[in-house]
Amino acid sequence: MNVPTMAEMMTQGKQPEVLFWVGCAGSFDDRAKKITKAFVKILNNANIDFAVLGAEESCTGDPAKRSGNEFLFQMQAMANIEVLNAYEVKKIVTACPHCFNTIKNEYPELGGNYEVVHHTQLLKDLLDTGKMTIEGGQFKGKKITFHDPCYLGRANDVYEAPRELIRKLDVELVEMKRCKVNGLCCGAGGAQMFKDAEKGDKEVNVLRTEDAIKVKPEIIATGCPFCNTMMTDGVKNKEKETEIEVMDIAEMIANAQDL
């Protein structure tokens, strides 16, 4: 796979049009790595000039900030901003809404000003400009529901880009009762991903999976690695893994394009 780093680009005197911010999940989580690879295949197939930071990329600081450690967040953010500004990065794309939200809305006050887009927004742009085509392929006619990531939807008002991409796959898009502005969290936001459950009779991800099961989908589409993990765990909890698949939109498009 062709994945150049910013350092390699710099030595060649080149500046990519977009930096792909991979994020911790996309770099280290085995399931999320598949999303990263799918997105890179699409970028390569569309001849998009991109690069990654590689070992120079560090956590955005989102989990630290959400769990109340502002000091650690600022340390992590400042280190990243120094690297990004040194490379004169202008545009960033990421497949993680947590990274997207943090870099877009919280880095500017620390001196990091960039155009930040979610991977579904970039993919929609590729579709609109004719750099990418999508046909249903293996997904044609399948029943699919989309779970809105909190930091993509309610935090940043991005609802249509992922849905337009799903519709292009010639599928039947069915909405859960709680969707868009009324969407329900998967249970991972606010650094909850990394802590043990509190007292109660049901996990949030199980509750959200029940929302999805009610519309009888064949696939639950996600646009966030955390949501993907939580919904996958919810499907396993309900013993529905033979009936319902959980996939990121980038994976669906890569599969439809036979990449």
C-alpha positions as CSV (number, residue, x, y, z in Angstrom):
1,M,0.0,0.0,0.0
2,N,1.2,3.5,-0.8
3,V,1.3,5.5,2.4
4,P,3.9,8.2,2.3
5,T,4.9,10.1,5.5
6,M,5.1,13.9,5.8
7,A,8.9,13.5,6.5
8,E,9.4,11.6,3.2
9,M,7.3,14.2,1.3
10,M,9.4,16.9,2.9
11,T,12.7,15.4,1.7
12,Q,11.3,15.3,-1.8
13,G,10.2,18.9,-1.6
14,K,6.6,18.0,-1.9
15,Q,3.5,19.1,0.0
16,P,0.5,16.8,0.0
17,E,-2.9,18.3,-0.5
18,V,-4.2,16.6,2.6
19,L,-2.8,15.0,5.8
20,F,-4.5,11.8,6.9
21,W,-4.7,11.9,10.6
22,V,-4.9,8.2,11.5
23,G,-5.6,8.4,15.3
24,C,-4.9,6.0,18.1
25,A,-7.7,3.5,17.2
26,G,-6.8,3.5,13.5
27,S,-3.2,2.9,14.3
28,F,-3.3,0.3,17.1
29,D,-6.7,-1.3,17.3
30,D,-6.8,-4.4,15.1
31,R,-10.4,-3.8,14.0
32,A,-9.9,-0.1,13.3
33,K,-6.8,-0.8,11.3
34,K,-9.1,-2.4,8.7
35,I,-10.9,0.9,8.4
36,T,-7.6,2.8,8.0
37,K,-6.5,0.4,5.2
38,A,-9.9,0.6,3.4
39,F,-9.7,4.4,3.4
40,V,-6.1,4.4,2.2
41,K,-7.1,2.1,-0.7
42,I,-9.9,4.5,-1.7
43,L,-7.5,7.5,-1.6
44,N,-4.9,5.7,-3.7
45,N,-7.5,4.5,-6.2
46,A,-8.7,8.1,-6.5
47,N,-5.1,9.4,-6.9
48,I,-5.4,11.7,-3.9
49,D,-2.1,13.2,-2.9
50,F,-2.0,12.5,0.8
51,A,0.5,11.7,3.6
52,V,0.5,10.6,7.2
53,L,2.7,11.7,10.2
54,G,3.6,8.2,11.0
55,A,5.6,7.9,14.3
56,E,5.4,11.7,14.6
57,E,1.6,11.5,15.3
58,S,0.5,11.4,18.9
59,C,-2.9,11.2,20.6
60,T,-4.9,14.4,20.0
61,G,-5.6,14.6,23.8
62,D,-9.4,14.0,23.4
63,P,-9.6,11.2,26.1
64,A,-7.5,13.3,28.5
65,K,-9.7,16.4,28.1
66,R,-13.0,14.5,28.3
67,S,-11.9,12.8,31.5
68,G,-11.0,16.1,33.1
69,N,-7.2,16.3,32.6
70,E,-6.9,19.7,30.9
71,F,-3.2,19.9,31.6
72,L,-2.4,16.7,29.9
73,F,-4.7,17.6,27.0
74,Q,-2.8,20.9,26.4
75,M,0.5,19.1,26.5
76,Q,-0.6,16.6,23.9
77,A,-2.2,19.2,21.7
78,M,0.7,21.6,21.8
79,A,3.1,18.8,20.8
80,N,0.9,17.9,17.8
81,I,0.4,21.5,16.8
82,E,4.2,22.1,16.7
83,V,4.6,19.1,14.4
84,L,1.7,20.1,12.1
85,N,2.8,23.7,11.9
86,A,6.4,22.7,11.2
87,Y,5.1,20.8,8.1
88,E,2.8,23.8,7.2
89,V,-0.2,21.5,7.1
90,K,-3.4,23.2,5.8
91,K,-5.9,20.4,5.4
92,I,-6.5,17.3,7.6
93,V,-8.8,14.3,7.1
94,T,-9.5,11.7,9.8
95,A,-11.8,8.7,10.1
96,C,-12.2,9.4,13.8
97,P,-14.9,11.9,14.9
98,H,-13.1,12.4,18.2
99,C,-9.9,13.5,16.5
100,F,-12.0,15.5,14.0
101,N,-13.8,17.4,16.7
102,T,-10.7,18.1,18.8
103,I,-8.4,19.3,16.0
104,K,-11.2,21.3,14.3
105,N,-12.7,23.0,17.4
106,E,-10.1,22.9,20.2
107,Y,-6.8,23.2,18.5
108,P,-7.3,26.8,17.1
109,E,-7.2,28.4,20.5
110,L,-3.8,26.7,21.0
111,G,-2.4,27.9,17.7
112,G,-3.5,25.1,15.4
113,N,-5.6,26.4,12.6
114,Y,-6.4,23.8,9.9
115,E,-9.2,22.8,7.5
116,V,-10.4,19.6,9.1
117,V,-12.8,17.1,7.4
118,H,-14.2,13.8,8.4
119,H,-13.5,10.9,6.0
120,T,-17.2,10.7,4.9
121,Q,-17.0,14.4,3.9
122,L,-13.9,13.9,1.8
123,L,-15.4,10.8,0.2
124,K,-18.6,12.7,-0.6
125,D,-16.4,15.4,-2.2
126,L,-14.6,12.8,-4.3
127,L,-18.0,11.5,-5.4
128,D,-19.3,15.0,-6.2
129,T,-16.2,16.0,-8.2
130,G,-16.2,12.7,-10.2
131,K,-12.8,11.5,-8.7
132,M,-14.6,8.4,-7.3
133,T,-17.6,6.4,-8.5
134,I,-19.6,4.0,-6.4
135,E,-21.9,1.2,-7.4
136,G,-23.8,-1.1,-5.1
137,G,-22.0,-4.3,-5.8
138,Q,-22.4,-6.7,-3.0
139,F,-24.5,-4.3,-0.9
140,K,-27.2,-3.7,-3.5
141,G,-30.6,-4.1,-2.0
142,K,-29.3,-4.7,1.5
143,K,-31.0,-3.2,4.5
144,I,-28.6,-0.8,6.3
145,T,-29.0,1.5,9.3
146,F,-26.5,4.3,10.2
147,H,-25.5,5.1,13.7
148,D,-24.6,8.8,14.1
149,P,-21.3,9.3,16.0
150,C,-21.9,12.0,18.7
151,Y,-18.8,14.1,17.7
152,L,-19.8,14.0,14.0
153,G,-23.5,14.6,14.3
154,R,-24.7,16.5,17.3
155,A,-21.3,18.2,17.9
156,N,-20.6,19.2,14.3
157,D,-23.9,18.9,12.4
158,V,-22.5,16.4,9.9
159,Y,-25.5,14.2,9.1
160,E,-25.9,14.0,5.3
161,A,-22.4,13.1,4.0
162,P,-22.4,9.6,5.5
163,R,-26.0,9.0,4.4
164,E,-25.5,10.1,0.9
165,L,-22.5,7.7,0.5
166,I,-24.7,4.8,1.9
167,R,-27.5,5.6,-0.5
168,K,-25.1,5.5,-3.5
169,L,-24.5,1.8,-2.7
170,D,-28.1,1.1,-3.9
171,V,-29.2,-0.1,-0.5
172,E,-32.3,0.4,1.6
173,L,-31.3,2.9,4.3
174,V,-33.5,2.6,7.4
175,E,-33.3,5.1,10.2
176,M,-33.4,4.1,13.9
177,K,-36.0,5.9,15.9
178,R,-33.2,7.8,17.7
179,C,-31.2,9.3,14.9
180,K,-29.5,12.5,13.7
181,V,-30.1,15.3,16.2
182,N,-31.9,12.9,18.5
183,G,-29.2,10.2,18.1
184,L,-28.1,8.1,21.1
185,C,-24.4,7.8,22.1
186,C,-22.8,4.4,21.6
187,G,-21.5,4.6,25.1
188,A,-17.8,5.3,24.3
189,G,-17.7,9.1,24.2
190,G,-16.4,11.3,27.0
191,A,-13.5,8.8,27.7
192,Q,-16.1,6.1,28.8
193,M,-14.4,3.8,26.3
194,F,-11.5,3.4,28.7
195,K,-13.2,2.8,32.0
196,D,-15.2,0.1,33.7
197,A,-19.0,0.2,33.7
198,E,-20.8,1.9,36.6
199,K,-23.7,0.5,38.5
200,G,-26.9,0.0,36.4
201,D,-28.9,-2.7,34.7
202,K,-27.7,-2.2,31.1
203,E,-24.7,-0.9,29.1
204,V,-25.3,2.0,26.8
205,N,-23.9,0.2,23.8
206,V,-26.4,-2.7,24.4
207,L,-29.3,-0.1,24.6
208,R,-28.1,1.5,21.3
209,T,-27.7,-1.9,19.6
210,E,-31.3,-2.7,20.6
211,D,-32.3,0.5,18.8
212,A,-30.6,-0.9,15.7
213,I,-32.0,-4.4,15.9
214,K,-35.5,-3.0,16.0
215,V,-35.2,-1.9,12.3
216,K,-33.9,-5.3,11.3
217,P,-30.8,-4.2,9.4
218,E,-28.3,-6.6,7.7
219,I,-25.5,-4.0,8.4
220,I,-25.0,-1.3,11.0
221,A,-22.9,1.3,9.3
222,T,-20.7,3.5,11.4
223,G,-18.3,6.4,10.9
224,C,-16.2,6.1,14.0
225,P,-13.8,3.4,15.3
226,F,-15.2,3.8,18.9
227,C,-18.8,3.4,17.7
228,N,-17.7,0.4,15.6
229,T,-16.3,-1.3,18.7
230,M,-19.3,-0.6,20.9
231,M,-21.9,-1.6,18.3
232,T,-19.9,-4.8,17.5
233,D,-19.8,-5.7,21.2
234,G,-23.6,-4.9,21.4
235,V,-24.3,-7.2,18.5
236,K,-22.3,-10.0,20.2
237,N,-24.1,-9.4,23.5
238,K,-27.4,-10.0,21.6
239,E,-25.9,-13.0,19.8
240,K,-26.8,-11.5,16.4
241,E,-23.3,-11.7,14.8
242,T,-24.5,-14.2,12.2
243,E,-27.3,-11.8,11.1
244,I,-25.9,-8.3,11.6
245,E,-22.5,-7.0,10.4
246,V,-21.0,-3.7,11.7
247,M,-19.0,-1.9,9.1
248,D,-17.4,1.6,8.6
249,I,-18.6,3.5,5.5
250,A,-15.1,3.5,4.1
251,E,-15.0,-0.3,4.3
252,M,-18.3,-0.6,2.5
253,I,-17.1,1.7,-0.3
254,A,-13.8,-0.1,-0.6
255,N,-15.6,-3.5,-0.8
256,A,-18.1,-2.1,-3.4
257,Q,-15.2,-1.0,-5.5
258,D,-13.4,-4.4,-5.1
259,L,-10.3,-2.7,-3.7
